[in-house]
Amino acid sequence: MSGEFNGVQAIILNDFEELFEQVIESLNFISEWKDVETSSHASNLCSAILEGGFIISMLIVAKCFSVGLPLSKHLQRVSIDLGEAIQLAEDTIKELEDFRKNADSIFQDIFENAVSLGNKFGITISIPRTTKRQANRVNVETDSIEVYYRIAIFIPYIETFIEQLKVRFTSHKAILVNFNSLISLNTDENHFLSLTETYMEDLSSSSKTVLLSEYNLWQRRLRNLETSNYRNAMEALSVCNPEIYPNIFKLLTIFATLPVSTAQNERSFSSLKKIKTYLRNSVILWAKNIESKQVLDELAVKKRRLPLILWG
């Protein structure tokens, strides 16, 4: 998978796939313009996307992106929970791993759709030219077109997609195991102690005895509630009294505000230009008060094409 996957890419790709025929029609129309540079670019683009390799790759990426779309949308939410994000990521990985196990049947459907789409434009999907020794691209020895593209593109793409998702969320999973000790009864107190060591500077007590006593009281509190296991930190915070469980409350607050993605930061930068405009940047902030008469006197000294009239 090249670059960061996001929901916008998935939506654009799905739209491109649905409007593929209209895109070809538009490029053919533009290629007939008198503007040589524009018509040449349009003709080259049309030739590039009307190739069997491009069509198959487009359908493969669209298939995989459709699986990752719910995860992408969840990561871009304003209110996001680390536990829910990792759980959804693991479900996405398992779904992609099923794709890998059933690569033959799943790619067969993709290949049939690619052949059908190619036939609309008179495109015959074929195996690219291969040599006995090739270091810069895949050299699959097979006479089957479907087998070639399944081994050369489909399987490597899925494996790369899975690996990047694992790398992205593996580091968070170790942290989540420790934080789960705050919202679940089926956990070991050692996870809680490991968590307190990580955030010791934020806690009101550094005593292991005090922290464990508060933790045990909190666990008893969870057992007395109707719902013993909470899905996320926000639900647990709603029943946690900060005066009785100050350290637990602090850790739950950290759990609820852990940054899972950069979507919120990117969203703030996108909105910054609405506030920090050119005129706003040009405003001078003075450290001391200046009277309007001083400004007028300064302007009156400077030479101007039009006479400056000062009204008394």
N, C-alpha and C positions, 0 to 999 in steps of 0.2 A: 504494500500500500504506500503510495507516494504522498508524503506530506500528512498534515493533520486532517483526519476525517471529521466532517461536521455536517449538520443537517442541511445547510444551505447547498452544499455540493450535491447531496443526495436528491434534493428537490429539483435542482437545475438539471441533473442528469436524467431524472425521470421525465421532466418536461422535454428535454432534448430527444429522448427516445420516442416519446409520443408524437412529437412534431418533426420527426426525422424526414418524412416525405416533404413537408413544407420547407424545411431547411434546404434540402437539395433543390427544390424548385426555385427558391429565392436565390441561391448561389448561381444556378444556371442563368437566371434572369440578369443578375449583376454582371456575370461574365461577358455579357453582350453589350455592356456599356462602352461608350467611346473613350472613357478614361482608361488608358492602357494599364496604369499601375493598379487601379482598383479592380478592373476586370481580370487582370492576371492573378491577383491574390485570390479572388473568388473562384477562379477556375482551378487553381492549385489546391485550395481547401476542399473543393468538391471532389477532386480526384483522390485526395488523401482519405476522406471519410467513406468513399465508395470502394473500399477494399475489404476483403474478407476478414483480415486480421483486426481491423478497426471495429467492424460490426460485432464480431465475437467478443472482443475486449469490452466494448460498450455494454453488451448484455450481461457479461460476467460481473462487471463493476456494479451495474444497476441491481443485480440479484443480491450481491453481498451488502451493498449500501442499504437496501431495503431492510435487511436484518439489523443493521446497526443504527437505523434511524431513531427508534425509540430511545436508545441510550444517548444519542447525540442531543435529542430534544430535552431529555432529563438533565443532562449536564449544563444546559443553557438556561435552566430555570433560575429565578431569583432566589427561591427557597429550595435548597438542595441539601440532602443528607448523605453523609459519607457511606453509611451502611447500605442504604437503598441503592446508591450509585454502584457500589462494588457488587452487590447481589445482582443487579441488572447487567453489569459487565460480565459476570460469570455465566449468567443465562445466555447472553449473546455469544460468548465463547463456545459454550456447549452446543448451541445451534449451528455455529460455523464448523465445529468439529463433526457434527452429524453430516454436514455438507461434504466434509472431507471423506468420511467413511462411505458415503453413498455417492461418491464423485461420478461414477459411471452413469447412474440413472438421472442425476440432477443435471449433469452437463449434456446428456442426450437431449433433454428438453430445450436447453439453451441453444444447442447446435441446430436443432430443427427450426427454432425461431429465427436463427441467423440465416439459415438457408432460405427460409420463406421470405425474409426481408430482402435478401440479396436477389432473389428471383424477380422481385418487383422492379428492380433497376437493371436487370440483365447481368448481374454479377455472379460469377462462378467462384465459389470459395475453394481454394486449392492450397496445397502445401507449398510454402516458400522454398526457394532453391536451397539445397543443403550440400555440404561437402563432407568428406571423411574427417577432416580436421577443422574444427571451428572453435575459436576461443572466445568470441565476442557475442555469441547468441546460442540459443538452444539448438541442438542438432539431434532431434529424435529420429531414430531409424524405424520408420513404419510407413506402410503404404496407405493406411487409413487416415483420412483427413480429420475425422472426429477424434481419433486417438491422439493424433499429433497436437491438436489445440488443447485437448484435455491435459496432456502431460506438460506441454510447453507453457501454457498460460493459466488455465483454470486452477490446477492443483498448487503451483507456486504462489499464485495470488492469494488463495485462501490461507495457506500456511503462513504467509507474511502478515496477513490481516490478523490472524489469531495470535501470532507472536508479538505483534505491536500492542495489541490489547492487553496481553499478559504483562508485558514490560511496563505499560502505563499504569496498571492497577495493582501489581504485585507489592510494591513498596507500601501502598496504603493498607493492604490486607493485614500486615503484621500489626499496624497501629489499631486497626479495627478490632482485632482479637482482644486487645487490652481494654479498649473502650466498651466492648460488649459486656464486660464484667459489671458495668454500671446499670445496664438495662435488662440483664438476664440473670436467672437464678442458676442456670446450668453452666457454671463457669468456676474457675479456680481463683482463689484469692491472690495467688502469685501474679496473675495477670493485672490485678488491681495494684499490687505493690510495684510492679514494673511501670505501670502508668504513672503512679505518684513520683517515681524517681525521674521520669521524663519531665514532669511539670512541677517539680518541687518548688521552684521559685515563685510559682503562682498560688501556692497553697498557704493557708494561714498557720499550718503546723507542719513541722518536719519530723515529729515523733512517729515512729512506726506503730507503737502501741495505740496512740490516739487515732491515727488514721485507720487502723484495722478495726478499732472499736466503733468508729463512725460508720465504717463500711458494713460491719455486721448488723448494726442498727438499721441501716438503709436496706439491707437484704431482708431483714425481718419486716420492714415496712412494705416491701414489694410482695412478700408472701401474704400479708394481711389484706392486700388489695384484691379486687375481683380479677383484674388482669395482672398476672405476675410477670409476664414478659412484654416489654414495650417495643414497638417497631423501630422507633428512632429516639434521638435525644430530646426533641421538642416535647414529645408525649411524656417522657420521664420528668422533664423540667416542670411540667404543669402540676405535678404532685410532690415536688421536692421543696421543702421549706428551707430557705437559705440560712435561717437562724439556727435550725436544729442540725442541718447537714451542710455546713458552709463549704467544706472541701469537696463533697460530692456535687454540690450545686456548681462550684467553680469548674470542676472537670466536665460536668454535663454541658455547661456553657461553652467550654472549649470544643467539646465534641460537636455541638450544634453549629459552631461557626468555623470549623476547619475548612480551608479552601480546597474544594474538590476539582474545580476547573478555573480557567481564566475568563470565562464568559462574562461575568459581572464586571470585571476590570475593563474588558474590551468595550462593554456596553457604555461604561462611564466615559471612556475616551471618545467614543462615537458621539456622545451627547455634549462633550466639552465645547465643541465649536459653536453650539447654540448659545452658550453663555460667554465664552471668551472670544468675542468677535474682534474685528480689526479696530473698531471704534473703542471698544473696551480696553484693548491693549494700549491705545494711544492716550488714555486718561493718565494724567500725572498726579501722583499722590504726594501731597506736600506734608512735611513734618510739622509745619507751623501754619497758623492762620494768616491769610493774605487778604487785605481789604481790597474791594473792587476799585477804589480810587487809585491804588498803587498800580494795578494792572492797566487802567486807562492812561495813567501818566506815562507808563513805559511804552504803550502803543503810540501815544502822541509824539514821542521823541523820534520814533522811526519814520523814515521817509516813505510815503505812500503815493501811489498815482492819484488816488482820490483823497480829497481833504477829509480829515477825521474831525467831525463836529462833536464836541463835548457839550452835552446839555447839562445845565446846572440844575 
